Structures are given as structure tokens and as C-alpha cells.
Amino acid sequence: MIKSIIKSAFIVCALFALTANAEAQNGKLFKKSKFNGYAYSSKTGKVEPDSLFKTGKGTIVLDGKTIGYVMSNEVYKNFKLTAQFRWMTESDQNKKRNSGLMYYVAKDQEDALWPSGIQYQIKTNSTGNFILLKDVSLTVHDTIIGPGASINVNHFSDAEKEHGVWNDIVIEADGDHVKQYLNGVLVNEATNTSVIEGRILFQYEGSPIEFKAIKVKRL
């Protein structure tokens, strides 16, 4: 009986240790109300997120005159990212609104506009496209695409909602197999990605946009 209790306790402790280790390896995009990362622009360099943009618990608001991004400190591999976004303005200059959510951004590269990685493009009539930056490659429908400096891979279907309405994004990154969803629709899928882990980045390209309900779950 005592041996059984000890064995059970050992198993529980082992499972707890594995879970804690997995969480430590994956980290969190937000720690309480603070974004676990930094902001960057060519004007400011690397700065605290809230000195360039606005971040809160599961929320990022990208606005202003300075183009840049918010980058996670943590590296993620085998994850599911969910978020919602909506555009914040209808001014004429933003008819072709442009932003993006990047992943698999290598930890060891220098900050620049824009770093190497895979972008889930968020853009008028193009939301859900893959943008492959700085020599990233992948396979779509048995066709190898890339590498190159900046390569666009069109989405399968247009599922973006009308302006001002919240849109749901899901990215499932399982090693070299990635899927991108928009409002419940699979809009892009690729295999054999040349990168399989990295940081997560929210882009600001001059079109005011807000993200909320941002979560990352380990697969």
C-alpha cells in the first residue's frame, strides 16, 4: 500500500515537472497585464512595448506615425495561436490596409524591418496569404515555394469580414506543417517549412489595427 502511494506520488510529481518544463519552454505572450517582449522601429530601436504602441492583457493596439512591430521574447514551437483583429480607421489613405502577424522569427537574428520568418498577412483582399521573408521556403499543393527576399503565397479563399467587425485568426504550427485559418475557414496550408520554431511578431505598417484575445497554446 505504501509503495503504491509512493509510486503514485512519484508519477504525479513527474507529470507536474514535465508540464512545468513545457510551459517554461513555451513561455507566455502576456504575463498578467504586460506583454512579454519588446517593440522595435528603425527610429527608436528596441524599446519597451508601451513606449511605442499600446499593450494590455491579451491586447495590442498598433497606431501612430512610426512603423514597427511588437516582438515576443519567447521562442515557440508546435503551438496554436488564436487572436482577433479589426481595422481602426476608414480614411482614404488606408483603403488598402496592411498589417501582419509573423511567426517562426529566429531568435538569433538582428531586429530589422522586416525580419526573417513566415507572415500571416492581414491586408485588404489578401488576409490569409503567406509572406515568406528572407529566404524562408515551404511547400503548398506539392509545389516548393521560395526561398527569396519576400515571396507572396495567395490564400485559398477570402474570408475577411467587413470593416470594423472583429475577425478570428488561428495559426496551427506543428513543426514544418502550418495551417492558417480566418473566421473558421482554412485559408492557407503548407508543409516542409524551412523554419520550425521562433518568436511571434505583430506588424504595424501604418494602418491602425488592434488585436485582442491573443493566446498561444502548446500542441
Order of alpha helices (4+ residues) and beta strands (2+ residues): alpha-beta-beta-beta-beta-beta-beta-beta-beta-beta-beta-beta-beta-beta-beta-beta-beta-beta-beta-beta
